[in-house]
Amino acid sequence: MSKMRQLLLDTAVRLFEAASADEVFEAVEEGRFPESHWRAIEDNGLVDMLLPEEAGGAGVDFGDAMAVGRTAGAFALPLPLVETMIGRWLLADAGLEAPAGPLGMVTAAGRLEVAWPDNVAALVVSDARGGVGWVAAGEVESERGTNSAGEPVGRLREPPPIPPGQSGDLSSEPSPSTVMAVARSAMIAGAMERILDLTIEHVQGRVQFGRPLARFQAVQQLVAIMASHAAVVGVASDTAVESTHGEGDRNAAFAVACAKARASEACYEVTRIAHQLHGAIGYTREHDLHRFTRRLWAWRDADGDEGYWQQRVGEMALRSGGAGLWPLLVGARSAGLER
């Protein structure tokens, strides 16, 4: 691990730990935005870390930024960090200045849903030409509701039109939907690793019939299944990050589609097994488990669910043809081995 990544993760852990206190989650479920924690994250430069130094950012490596996103998942961070971080990066790439404050993202993938609609300053929108722009949040009408994690969301019927002068062309691939899918996969991977830790801790400490749950073969099998899902999602996420970061990697879209499809698909089994092994306590407010599993369900659908990305995988495989399928598969796999 590089010194830069270690520094970023040390800062992220300190800030995310404070932002995941019990009182913060209770306020979130009452619809109150954790403003002080958001300011701390902004003041420490995490939302601007992908921006080049000349644009006021830190110009960090994409992989380092995604490591922070994975850490956000490991703390079930109830803030739009990755949306803002990626939104500002994309706007800068298109030659646009991002509005101050947290941002929402609207891409071509999946449902049109924005977290914290009353608290974000603007929505970053990918247009039909492949460019990107922004719309002030107050100018966008949406149906208010909550996601499975209890966080406020605004549901849009269609992407909002971008006002003149507030859009531009991106200088390179990948697309906004692809980048957001990478980030969401990393968050899912981080959350699954934390759920696995919680589950192992529980079955080792919980005693039934005179011995810990971890001593029962059926429990061991379920934990092994969960661990295999978490491991596969982690590797798929790493592969997608590395492929996306590569200069002009033609297999990036394929690797990302595979990663998000696999991550979203695994959410069901991981949450099912975790709650099965925890029993009723996993649903209580006093226990941390439900904070992670509920966000897994929200992130499963965010930026395209498994059905959306599985279809993209199939379309890319068909377009590659018989001669191109194997190089497509090998290229996506190799990206993860070059880390």
N, C-alpha and C positions, 0 to 999 in steps of 0.2 A: 504494500500500500504506500502511495506517495505521501510526502509530508503535507502537501496541499489537501489531499483527501482526508488525512487524519485530522488536520486542523478543522476542516469543514464539518466532519462528523462529530468532533468534540463539541463544536459550537451548536450543531443541530441537536445533539442529545440533550445538552443543557437547556436549550430553549423549548424543545418539544416535551421534555419531561415536565416542565412548569406548565405548559399548555395542555397537559393531559391529566391534570389534577381532578379529583372528584367534583369539585365545585364548578370547574370549567364545563365538564360534560353535562352537569345538571343545568347550567345556564344555557347551553346549546339547545337542549331539549325544550327549553322554555322560549326558544327563538331569539336569544340574546347573543350577539356576535362578540367573541372574545377580543375586544378592541386592544386592550393593553398587551396581550400576547402577540397580536398581529404587529403592533408597533415595534415590539422587541425584535421580532423576526425581520422586519423591514430595516430597523436601525443597524442590525448586524449584517446587512447586505445579502441575505440569502435569496431574496426575490430578484435581485439584479445580478446574481453571480454568473449567468450565462452571457450577459452583455459584455462587449469589448470594453477595454479600459477607457477608450476615447468617448464612449457613450455613458460613462459613469459606473460601469460594472467592474467585475473582477476578471472577466474573460477566462473562467475556469473551463476545464475539459468537460465535454458532455457526459462522459462516464462518471466523473466526480459529482456532477449535478444530479444524475440519476441515483447515485449512492445516497444522496441526501433525500431524494424522493422515496427510496426504499426504507430509509430510517423513519420518514414521516408515516409510512404504512405501519412500521413496527410500533409506533406510538398511537396509532389510530387518530392522527392529527385532524382535528375538526376545523381546519382552515384551508382556504383555496390557494395553497402555496404553489403547487405545480401548475395550476391554471395561470397564476400571475407570472410565475417565473418563465414559463414557455410563451405566454402571451406577449410579454415585454420583449422577449428575444425575437419572436417572429415579427413584431412591429418594427423593431430596430433593423432587422434584415430587409424589410420592405421600405426602409428610409422614412419611417414614421416615428413620431415621439409618442410614447404611451402616456395616457392620463395617469395622474398620481392616484395611488390607492390600490386596493385589491381588484383583480379582474376575473371575469368569467370567460369561458371558451365555448364557442359554437362551431362545430366542425361538421363534415359530411357524414360522420360515422354515428350510427345509432340514434337514440332519442335526443330530442332538443330540450335539454334540461340544464339549468344553471343553478349552482349552489349559492346561497346567500344573495338572492336577487335584490334585496333592499339595502345591501351593504357594499356590494361591488360598485366601483366607479363606472365601469364600462364593460361591454362584451366585445371580445376579440372574435371576429367572424371571418371564416375562410370563404371567399366568393367563388362564383361559378367558373371563373377563368383560372383558378389556381392561385390567386393572390390572397391578400389578407387585408383587413381593415378593422376599424373599431366603431362602436356605436355607444353613446352615453346610455347608461343603464336606465335612467329616468325616461328615455324616449322609447323604451321597449315594453310592450304589453305582454304579460304572461299570466298564466293561471297559477296562483300560489298554492303550495302544498308542502309536504315534507317527504323526504326519502326514507328508506328503511332504517337509516341510522338516526332518524328524528331531526335531521338538519333541514332548515328551510330551503325550498327550491322553487324556481319559477319555470313552468313548462310552456314552451313556445310551440305554436302551430307550424311555423315556418321560420327559416332564418331571416332576421331583420335586414332590411336594405341598408347598405352602407352609405352615409352621406357623402356628397362630392368633396374631394380633397382629403378624405380620411381612409383611403385605401392605396395599396401599392402592390407591386409584383415582388415575389420572393426571388432571391438570387439563385437558390439551389433547392434540390430535393433534400429531405423528404417532405411530404405534405403535412399540414397542420394536424390532420386526423391521425397520421402515422406517428408523429411525435407524441401526441397526447396518448395514443395507445401504448407506446413504449413506457411513458411515465406511469400510466395506470397499472401496467403489468408489474413494474417495479414496486409500486405501493402494495399491490396484492401479494407479491412475494414476501415483502417485509411483514405484512400482517399475518400471513400463514406461518412464518417462522415463529412469530410471537405466540400464536395460537397453539402451535406444537409444543413450545416451551411450557405454556400454562397447563396443557393437557398432561404432559409427562410429570410435571410437578404434582398435579392433582392425583394421578393414579399411583404415584409412589407414596404419597402421604395418606391417602384414603384407605382405611382398613375395613374389610368386609369378611365375615366368616373367619375371623382370626388371622387374616393375612392381607397385605396391601393388594389393591386392585392390580397393580403391575405384575403380580405373580400369576395371574390367571392367563391361560394361553389365549383365550378369546380376546381379552383386552390387549395383549401383546400384538395380536394380528391386526386389530383395528388401529393401534398406534403406528404399526409398520405401514399400513395403507396410507394413513395421513402423512407420515414422514415421506413416503415416496411421492405423493402429490406435491408436497412443499418443495422437495428437492428438484423435481422436474420443472416446476414453475420457476424456481430460482435460476436454474440453468437456462431455460428458455428466455427469461428476462435478461440475463447477462448476454446471451447471444444476440438478442434484439438490440440491446444498447450498443454493443460493439459493432454490429452491422450498420446501425444508423449513424454511428460516429465516423465510419469509414468514408473516405473521399470517393463519392460517386459509386458506391457499392450498389450494383444493379439488383442484388438480392435482398436489400434492406427491407423493402416492402413485404417480401415473402416471409422473412424472418420475424418481422413485427406482427404480421397477421397470424402466424403460427403461435407466437408467444401470447398474444392477447386472447386468441381462441382457447388455448390450453389453460391459461390463467382463469378465465371466466368459467370454463367448464369445471375446473377443480374446486371452485368456490362451494358448490353444492356438497360434494363429498366431505370436504374439510370441515365445513360447519356442521354437517349431520353427525359425523363421528365425534367431533369435539363436544357437542351438546349431549350426545348419547352417553359419553363417558363421564361427563361432569354431572349429569342428572339435573335435578331442578335448580341446584345452586348456580348453574351457569346462566340462568335467566334473571337472577336477582340483581338489583341495583348495587348490592354490596360487592358483587364479583365483577372482575374486569372482562370476562370472556365475551359477554354480549356486545361490548363496545367494538370489538374486533369483528365478530361474525356479522353483525348488522352492517358494518361498513363494507365487509366483503360483498354482501348482497347489493349494496349501492354501487360499488366499484365494478361489480360483475357486469352491470348494464351500462355503466358510464363509458362513453367513447367507443361504443359498439360491443354488444354481447357476443357470446361464442357463436351464435348462429350467423351474425353479420360477418365476423372474421373468418369463419369456416367457409362461407360462400366466397369470400375474397381469395382464400387459399385455393379453392377449387378452380376459380376463374384463372388465376395466375398459372396453375398447373396445366390447364387446358391450353392456354395461350403459348406455353413454352413448347408444346408438341412433344412427340416421343423422344426426339434427340436432345431436347433441352431440359427435360424433367430432372434427369440425374444431376447435371451441373447445377440446377437450381437448388436441389436438396443439399448437395455437397457444399455449395457456396454458403448457404445459410448455416450449416453445421460448422464449417471451418471458421466462420467469424467468431464463434464462441471459443475456439481453441487457440486463437491468436492473442488472447488477453495476457 
